[in-house]
Amino acid sequence: MRRLLRLEELEAAMERALASYSSGRVTQPLRPVIEAAEGLLAAMPALNRDAGQMGAKLVSVYPGNASRGLPSHQAVIVLFDAGTGQPLAAMDGRYITEMRTAAVSAVSLKWLGPEAVKVLALVGSGVQARSHLEMLRRGRNFDEIRCWSPRKESREWFAREHRGVRACESAEEAVRGADAIVVATQAREPVLRAGWVKEGAHVMAVGACRPNERELDPELVASAELYVDSRESALRESGDVILAMREGWFGEDHIRAELGEVVAGIRPGRSGENRTTVFKSLGLACEDLGAAGLVWAARGT
């Protein structure tokens, strides 16, 4: 999968998938989830009529797997011929999930972030921090990259393993003054506070994918321009949105746009350089199909 998934093509593939989704060219139900004692299993089918892609991902999320030496996210993606329904391929979906999530964040930074992005902050030091660092570095030069996660040994290991990254002693130290902030944690309560975030920064929040979990201060979400990958998913799955709404911070209309609407030119992006933007990413099946389609196309190489 690492050999066949061409990262130089991935960001553009995610732009196409997001635009198709927000233009109504993707049939994709809200993912059903089975809760288990220590994790969950989700099913993510989709048909992208623009790309002629049909398939589904089955993904398990077990946060405690690190102690077992296993990835927290494991998945299988199956592609079908959209014209005949014939199964084409079954492939491991773990690497695709890692990299397409980061590529979508890269799309959000391109369309919603400040013009000059000099300082990158990573809140988290796991798989998603690594994939985001790899994707966000493609075609971008940062003057400074900072990292924080709760366990000192984890953030210091991350800094040692990745050139140019500095480990910070607190989340506040990592994010103050940063132009772009990735929040990729397993937190159930906020780890990023509004008062720490620079005016005009862009926040990419990719953790907290269940209605009872959040990693962002609701004041931050309320005060920023909020963008999502899917309105339906955000209003049904994202604790960062659902819990803040329940507490009275804002209503459904606070969601400014889906990222795909911005890419497709349906809705405007950020309203000014001094406006802080938050992109809440939950992950879409059409993104998985877009990435799996790159693998399928490259299979003979």
C-alpha positions in Angstrom: 0.0 0.0 0.0 2.8 2.4 0.8 4.4 1.7 -2.6 1.2 2.1 -4.6 -0.5 5.0 -2.9 1.1 8.0 -4.6 1.2 10.8 -2.1 1.9 13.4 -4.8 -1.5 12.7 -6.3 -3.4 12.3 -3.0 -4.2 15.9 -2.1 -5.8 16.5 -5.5 -7.8 13.3 -5.3 -9.2 14.4 -1.9 -10.2 17.8 -3.4 -12.1 16.0 -6.1 -13.8 13.6 -3.7 -14.8 16.5 -1.3 -16.2 18.6 -4.2 -18.2 15.6 -5.5 -19.6 15.0 -2.1 -20.7 18.5 -1.5 -22.1 18.8 -5.0 -24.5 15.9 -4.4 -22.6 13.5 -6.7 -21.9 11.0 -3.9 -24.3 8.6 -2.3 -23.1 7.9 1.1 -25.2 7.0 4.2 -24.1 8.1 7.7 -21.9 5.3 8.9 -23.4 2.7 11.3 -21.3 2.0 14.3 -21.2 -1.1 16.5 -19.9 -0.2 20.0 -17.7 -2.9 21.6 -16.3 -3.0 25.2 -13.0 -1.5 24.2 -13.7 0.1 20.8 -16.0 0.2 17.8 -16.6 -1.1 14.3 -17.9 1.2 11.6 -19.1 0.5 8.0 -18.5 3.2 5.4 -20.1 2.5 1.9 -20.2 5.0 -0.9 -20.8 5.6 -4.6 -19.1 8.5 -6.3 -20.8 9.0 -9.6 -18.2 11.6 -10.8 -15.3 9.2 -10.3 -17.2 6.0 -11.2 -16.2 4.5 -7.9 -18.1 2.2 -5.6 -17.0 0.5 -2.5 -16.9 0.3 1.3 -14.6 0.4 4.2 -14.9 -1.5 7.4 -12.9 0.1 10.1 -12.3 -0.7 13.8 -11.1 1.8 16.3 -9.6 0.5 19.5 -7.8 3.3 21.4 -6.1 0.9 23.9 -4.3 -1.1 21.2 -1.1 0.8 21.7 -0.4 -1.2 24.8 -0.8 -4.3 22.7 1.6 -3.1 20.0 -1.3 -2.8 17.5 -2.6 0.2 15.6 -5.7 1.9 17.1 -7.3 2.1 13.6 -7.5 -1.0 11.4 -9.5 -1.3 8.2 -10.3 -3.2 5.0 -11.5 -1.4 1.8 -13.4 -3.3 -0.9 -13.8 -1.8 -4.4 -16.6 -2.7 -6.8 -17.1 -2.0 -10.4 -19.7 0.8 -10.4 -21.3 -0.4 -13.7 -21.6 -4.1 -13.0 -21.2 -4.5 -9.3 -18.4 -6.9 -9.7 -15.9 -6.9 -6.8 -12.5 -5.6 -8.0 -10.2 -5.6 -5.0 -9.9 -5.9 -1.3 -7.1 -4.0 0.3 -5.7 -3.1 3.7 -7.2 0.3 4.7 -5.0 1.3 7.6 -2.4 3.2 5.6 -5.1 4.8 3.4 -7.0 6.0 6.4 -3.9 7.6 7.9 -2.8 9.4 4.7 -6.2 10.4 3.3 -7.1 12.0 6.6 -3.8 14.0 6.5 -4.4 14.9 2.9 -7.8 16.3 3.6 -6.3 18.4 6.3 -3.8 19.6 3.8 -6.7 20.6 1.5 -8.3 22.5 4.4 -5.0 24.4 5.0 -4.8 25.3 1.3 -8.3 26.6 1.1 -9.0 27.9 4.6 -5.6 28.7 6.1 -3.6 32.0 6.3 -1.6 33.1 3.3 1.7 32.7 5.3 2.1 29.5 7.3 5.4 29.6 9.1 4.7 27.8 12.4 3.0 24.4 12.6 1.9 22.9 15.9 1.0 19.2 16.4 -1.1 18.3 19.4 -0.6 14.6 19.6 2.4 12.4 18.7 0.8 9.3 17.3 0.0 7.9 13.8 -2.0 10.9 12.7 0.6 13.4 13.9 3.1 11.6 11.8 0.9 11.4 8.7 0.0 15.0 9.0 3.6 16.1 9.3 4.4 14.1 6.1 1.5 15.5 4.1 1.6 19.1 5.3 5.4 19.3 4.6 4.8 18.4 0.9 5.2 21.7 -1.0 5.4 23.8 2.2 8.4 25.1 4.2 7.8 25.7 7.9 10.1 27.9 10.0 9.2 26.0 13.1 7.4 22.8 14.0 6.3 22.0 17.5 4.8 18.9 19.1 3.1 18.2 22.4 1.3 15.1 23.7 0.5 14.1 27.3 3.3 11.5 27.7 6.8 13.1 27.8 8.5 10.1 26.4 6.1 10.0 23.4 6.6 13.7 22.4 10.3 13.5 22.9 10.5 10.3 20.7 8.4 12.0 18.0 10.8 15.0 18.0 13.8 12.7 17.8 12.3 10.7 14.9 11.2 13.7 12.8 13.7 16.3 11.6 13.0 19.8 12.7 10.4 19.1 15.3 10.7 20.5 18.8 8.9 18.8 21.7 7.1 21.2 24.1 6.3 20.9 27.7 2.6 21.9 27.3 -0.1 22.2 24.7 -0.2 25.9 25.3 3.6 26.2 24.6 3.1 24.3 21.4 0.2 26.2 19.9 0.8 29.9 21.0 1.8 31.9 17.9 1.3 28.9 15.5 -0.3 29.6 12.1 -1.5 26.0 11.6 -2.5 23.6 14.4 -3.3 19.9 14.0 -5.2 18.3 16.9 -5.0 14.6 16.6 -5.7 13.0 20.0 -7.7 10.4 21.8 -9.0 13.0 24.2 -12.5 13.0 25.5 -12.2 16.5 27.0 -10.7 19.7 25.4 -7.0 19.9 25.0 -6.9 23.1 22.9 -8.1 26.3 24.5 -9.4 29.4 22.7 -7.0 31.8 24.5 -4.0 30.0 23.2 -4.8 30.2 19.5 -3.4 33.1 17.4 -5.9 35.3 15.6 -6.1 34.1 12.0 -4.7 30.6 12.7 -6.2 27.5 11.1 -7.1 24.5 13.3 -7.4 21.0 11.9 -9.2 18.8 14.4 -9.2 15.1 13.4 -9.7 13.3 16.7 -12.9 13.0 18.9 -15.1 11.2 16.3 -17.9 10.2 18.7 -20.8 12.4 20.0 -19.5 12.2 23.6 -15.9 13.1 22.9 -14.3 16.5 22.2 -10.8 17.9 21.9 -11.5 21.6 21.3 -12.6 24.2 23.8 -16.2 25.1 22.8 -15.3 28.8 23.1 -12.7 28.3 20.3 -15.3 26.5 18.1 -17.9 29.2 18.8 -15.5 32.1 18.1 -14.0 30.7 14.9 -15.3 30.2 11.4 -16.3 26.5 11.5 -15.9 24.2 8.5 -16.6 20.5 8.3 -16.2 17.7 5.8 -19.9 16.8 6.2 -22.7 18.7 7.9 -24.7 15.5 8.5 -21.7 13.8 10.1 -20.7 16.8 12.2 -24.3 17.2 13.6 -24.6 13.5 14.3 -21.0 12.3 15.2 -18.8 15.2 16.4 -18.8 15.9 20.1 -16.9 19.1 19.4 -20.0 20.3 17.6 -22.8 18.5 19.3 -21.8 19.2 22.9 -21.1 22.9 22.2 -24.5 23.2 20.6 -26.1 21.4 23.6 -24.4 23.9 25.9 -25.8 26.8 24.0 -22.6 28.1 22.3 -24.1 28.2 18.8 -26.7 26.6 16.6 -26.5 24.5 13.4 -26.1 27.6 11.2 -22.7 28.2 12.8 -21.2 25.7 10.4 -20.1 28.1 7.7 -19.6 25.5 4.9 -18.4 22.0 4.1 -14.9 22.0 2.8 -16.1 20.5 -0.5 -18.4 23.4 -1.0 -15.4 25.8 -0.7 -13.4 23.7 -3.1 -16.3 23.5 -5.6 -16.9 27.2 -5.4 -20.4 26.8 -3.9 -19.7 28.7 -0.7 -16.9 31.1 0.2 -13.9 30.3 2.3 -12.5 32.3 5.2 -13.8 35.9 5.3 -10.4 37.5 6.1 -6.8 37.0 7.1 -7.6 37.9 10.7 -10.3 35.2 11.0 -9.5 32.1 12.9 -10.8 28.9 11.1 -11.5 25.5 12.5 -11.9 22.4 10.2 -13.5 19.5 11.9 -12.7 16.3 10.0 -14.6 13.1 10.7 -13.7 11.2 7.6 -15.8 10.3 4.6 -16.1 7.0 2.7 -15.7 8.8 -0.6 -12.3 9.9 0.6 -11.3 6.3 1.1 -12.6 5.4 -2.3 -10.6 8.3 -3.9 -7.4 7.0 -2.2 -8.1 3.4 -3.0 -8.7 4.4 -6.6 -5.2 5.7 -6.8 -3.9 2.3 -5.5 -6.1 0.4 -8.0 -4.9 2.5 -10.9 -1.2 2.0 -9.9 -1.5 -1.8 -9.3 0.4 -2.8 -12.4 3.3 -0.5 -11.8 
